[in-house]
Amino acid sequence: MPIIKVIIPAYNEEASIPLVIKDIPSIVDEIIVVSNNSTDNTEANAKQAGATVLIEKQKGYGYACLKGMEYIAGFKKELQPDIIVFLDGDYSDYPEELTKIVQPILEDDVDFVVGARVKEFREDGSMTGPQIFGNWLATKLMRLFFRSTFTDLGPFRAIKYQKLLDLKMEDKTYGWTVEMQLKALKQKLSYREIPVKYKNRIGVSKVSGTIKGAIFAGVKILGWIFKYSFK
């Protein structure tokens, strides 16, 4: 069986993180929760639910993801994973759909899979207007500049570990997801989108739930797209 590890960035997700961990299928070798300087019981609850818990004091989604990758890189080569899955800690995704996300990698040797939050599978109110528009604009531009078929920047995603290393990820904050997709296109990785269900998160979003977060995320995403369009 391939080794699959899950990285979950989490900031103050004490109520949702045990539910996320509980619903992750048993095919996963290790669940790594990276507490992004949480001030509640996120770390204790994640540990009690059976996850490996890391702490990243620098706030930022990318910082947390990179911390998880740094931890994995410390394993001996034979213990390093075949597949990395990224998943949010707010319980807006359905963790049990992880088997669908990794299936194209396991069965068809696809390099990279994104869970697409398609409208027919989304709970009402689970994505804000700015989120929906931002996803539409970003993927439209990727289609225009790179002939991409992406329709979403969904955070629920899986990638072959070596391909992830080859991307040399660097974004520390809101641009992590779009950076991964743009670099996958640039490096001509094989990719696929899998429609996934999406529901209202537990708690308030730290990005789309604030005007400041939504603006910063939009600027960062568009910045990455235009940077790679003229590179």
Stockholm file with secondary structure:
# STOCKHOLM 1.0

chainA/1-231         MPIIKVIIPAYNEEASIPLVIKDIPSIVDEIIVVSNNSTDNTEANAKQAGATVLIEKQKGYGYACLKGMEYIAGFKKELQPDIIVFLDGDYSDYPEELTKIVQPILEDDVDFVVGARVKEFREDGSMTGPQIFGNWLATKLMRLFFRSTFTDLGPFRAIKYQKLLDLKMEDKTYGWTVEMQLKALKQKLSYREIPVKYKNRIGVSKVSGTIKGAIFAGVKILGWIFKYSFK
#=GR chainA/1-231 SS CCCEEEEEEESSCTTTHHHHHHHSCTTCSEEEEEESSCSSSHHHHHHHTTCEEEECCSCSHHHHHHHHHHHHHTSCGGGSCSEEEECCSSSCSCGGGHHHHHHHHHHHCCSEEEEECCGGGBCTTSSCHHHHHHHHHHHHHHHHHHCCCCCCCCSCEEEEHHHHHHHCCCCCSTTHHHHHHHHHHHTTCCEEEEECCBCCCSSCCSSTTSHHHHHHHHHHHHHHHHHHHTC
#=GC SS_cons         CCCEEEEEEESSCTTTHHHHHHHSCTTCSEEEEEESSCSSSHHHHHHHTTCEEEECCSCSHHHHHHHHHHHHHTSCGGGSCSEEEECCSSSCSCGGGHHHHHHHHHHHCCSEEEEECCGGGBCTTSSCHHHHHHHHHHHHHHHHHHCCCCCCCCSCEEEEHHHHHHHCCCCCSTTHHHHHHHHHHHTTCCEEEEECCBCCCSSCCSSTTSHHHHHHHHHHHHHHHHHHHTC
//
